[in-house]
Amino acid sequence: MSENLTVAAAKPAGKGLTIAIVVSAIVTIAGIALWGVQIAGGLIQTGSRDMAPWGLYMMCFMFLVGVSTGVLMISSAPRVFGFESFGRIAKISTWAATVLAILAAGFVIIDLGGPARIWELFIYSNFSSPLMWDVVAVALYIVLTIVYLWAIVCNEAGKVSNLALRTISVIAFASAILLLCVDAWIFSLQQSREMWHSAVLAPWFIASALASGTALVLLLAAAVRKCGFAEIDAVGFSRLAKLLGVFILADLYFYACDLVTEAFPNAGGSEIVAMITTGQIAPFF
């Protein structure tokens, strides 16, 4: 799992990065302004109803958690299993995993209706609910990604040993799997929802995270090479692409298992399967 990385001198960022920063700043300002409108008018403005109980915010949360954990697992796997390290890409990927995890937690705060309600999660916490498990798992994961990133930086400076870094990478790797499982259980433990109440969701979430995480690592590697921070040859990209192919096939396998189970005659989710394969949302599917 080595990418045959050769470090090169950094080049000037160029106009592309400047444009990206400006666009990101504009989107961020617009998002904060719209959040203020939502806080003033209430969550009713989101339009979420029973058929979409969490809506866009929780979809973004799940997506960002999946990408973050996938990136962390891919970037830390060489150290965890004793392969050659990803080098500079590992540090950049860990930065990305940390930022994505914090963004994911931000969507939970937005979905609560306002930051002033955060304390209610702890004052009225119910640990029999998977949602409360997720609060703990997300907080633990964010702390461990920050610690792992700190350990990588200190290891490069000679302040943290390779053994200590590997130990931290194993713990961070395990926390990523734990978070994905807890997120899957939020869905799969709801018996009233067709295609949610399934034991396959936890491994399916892990496969999806690995696929999306590998894809982001590929994009980061391409961006790093474009900016001149590192030279990555075709062999490195080929290996990552092959990994991505394997994870996509695993992801599709779990999806097929769920579809076959739910589409079987008299199964509870047969109508849902028909809707997404031949019905009104089939083109999007």
JOJOCOR-V209166 format. One record per run of one state. SS is the DSSP state (H for helix, E for strand, C for the rest). FROM is the first residue (numbers start at 1). TO is the last residue. Records with the same first field share a line. If there is no record, write none. Layout:
SS: FROM-TO + FROM-TO
//
This chain:
C: 1-4 + 8-13 + 42-42 + 47-49 + 53-54 + 82-87 + 112-114 + 124-129 + 157-161 + 189-200 + 228-229 + 233-233 + 264-269 + 278-285
E: 5-7 + 230-232
H: 14-41 + 43-46 + 50-52 + 55-81 + 88-111 + 115-123 + 130-156 + 162-188 + 201-227 + 234-263 + 270-277
//
